[in-house]
């Protein structure tokens, strides 16, 4: 038999089977899609706005769904996502410590269906091309995902053969793929005045001024990447709900007084930001809707009451406090009665002598805070489930003895860059602990062997811990559980030793 002939037959057969498989998958997807509740259909099709194999950050997805008006709030968005997961339309990629979904993904078959269905229903258009082909005035769909590539594409868009005169239909624009060529914002932005969603975070520029975006009066979601981002002194973007800025670590974004006039803000995440000190204390404007505020640096600790007054409903806060020359500091955040997640650090060599936090707090990260003898207060927070302690070397505690201190509800504990050498704790100190993470705790001799008796403990993770005796203690804890309980309950992970 002619081998070349047989190879042609096999290739043809495989092509036919692949085609039949694709047809079957699409037919199955169509049936599943038809059976979805109407409220979930746009949420699923929106997955086509993300690249193939993308791990989608759920917090970002939620903000986008809200901006698109598919859902009214975070709780509804999370419920919708779980519905899509339960019917196998969306996959879980990574979970939080508390079981909530942190990242999600869609299968290639689902993504292909979303793209085809979106094009059919003019819900969304996927565009792939060189930055020079970035021509919003040629697009007729209400949503566009522009995938930047190094080469010119012969097909700048799927609808390139049926273009119609521009009538400003575009409402959402998301770019994917890193590119360092310049997209000329000023040349086209005035033509897209009805945009509600603009995500240029994958496209880095040297600098960006907020007043460049002034024509986008309806914008609700903005994500950009710029080495320097400048807020204009005057207030713009009155409907903005989500602001994400990926700026250079060395160039903090200064938030002027006009920041407090953006009253619809819900989510602000800037890589590094600081308040204009004069604008921070002037006026009495409040951001009643603001729930998330991340990466504020050099915030004066003696004015923390201003933060509580102006952002009374904060649920997540990541902040670095500046205590000036004080050696011992007292921090009061108990007036933030909605606060659930707090990540705080201090600039300068300070020790926190007093700490008052709201009872609603369930996740706490402390960096360079010098907490000293405040562990008993932290342990007493009734809702605390997650605790990270970083760089607590200023306390100079070599022996860390918890004694009768109990973290009643703690599920996750991470210790990083601590200078303790001995840790004295019992299984009663952490009765509900599920995950223990140690990172670069090179002086610590061992994990308390009594941790083998914590019945809820599921994982021990050691990251770049050079002390061999620390690793040996983790191995022994795992072995004790296996011998005494007859199961492999503890997952031991050792990274980059």
BELDAFEN-V17709 format. One record per helix or strand. SS is the DSSP state (H for helix, E for strand). FROM is the first residue (numbers start at 1). TO is the last residue. If there is no record, write none. Layout:
ss=SS from=FROM to=TO
ss=SS from=FROM to=TO
This chain:
ss=H from=3 to=34
ss=H from=38 to=49
ss=E from=56 to=57
ss=H from=58 to=67
ss=H from=74 to=86
ss=E from=91 to=95
ss=E from=101 to=105
ss=H from=108 to=120
ss=E from=125 to=129
ss=H from=131 to=133
ss=H from=136 to=138
ss=E from=143 to=148
ss=H from=160 to=162
ss=E from=172 to=176
ss=E from=179 to=179
ss=H from=185 to=191
ss=E from=197 to=209
ss=H from=210 to=213
ss=E from=221 to=230
ss=E from=242 to=246
ss=E from=253 to=255
ss=H from=257 to=261
ss=E from=267 to=275
ss=H from=277 to=281
ss=E from=292 to=300
ss=H from=301 to=310
ss=E from=316 to=322
ss=E from=328 to=332
ss=E from=341 to=347
ss=E from=351 to=356
ss=E from=363 to=367
ss=H from=372 to=379
ss=E from=386 to=390
ss=H from=393 to=395
ss=E from=399 to=401
ss=E from=412 to=416
ss=E from=422 to=424
ss=E from=435 to=439
ss=H from=449 to=453
ss=E from=459 to=463
ss=H from=468 to=485
ss=E from=491 to=495
